[in-house]
Amino acid sequence: MSQKTFTAAAGVIFSLVALLHALRLLLNWDAVIGGWSVPVWLSWLALALAGYLAYTAFTLGKPGRK
């Protein structure tokens, strides 16, 4: 797998994760993992992190970048 393909795939995956966190925040979905209720602030943090990683992955995969 080439680096360009890898960064594109990573960008798509991180974009989907960011989208799901954004949907959770907008639609007030509850998230429970093993009986533990995930706090909303954790989704804000995960949204920011996943968005940053998606942006970075797409930036690294731009044509003309070595």
C-alpha positions, -999 to 999 in steps of 0.1 A, spaced: 0 0 0 14 34 -10 17 62 15 -9 83 -5 -34 54 -3 -28 50 34 -32 86 43 -64 88 22 -78 58 40 -68 72 74 -84 105 65 -117 88 56 -117 67 88 -109 97 111 -136 118 92 -162 91 100 -152 90 136 -155 128 138 -189 127 121 -202 101 145 -191 122 175 -207 153 159 -239 134 155 -238 122 191 -234 158 202 -261 172 179 -287 145 185 -280 140 222 -273 103 218 -263 84 249 -231 64 248 -226 35 272 -196 12 272 -197 -17 296 -222 0 318 -202 32 320 -220 63 306 -195 83 284 -196 120 294 -204 145 267 -172 164 272 -153 133 261 -171 134 227 -161 171 223 -125 161 229 -127 131 205 -144 153 178 -115 178 180 -89 151 179 -105 131 151 -111 162 131 -74 173 135 -62 138 125 -84 137 94 -72 172 84 -36 161 88 -41 129 69 -57 146 40 -30 173 40 -2 148 40 -19 130 10 -21 161 -12 -5 158 -46 28 177 -49 37 169 -13 68 147 -9 
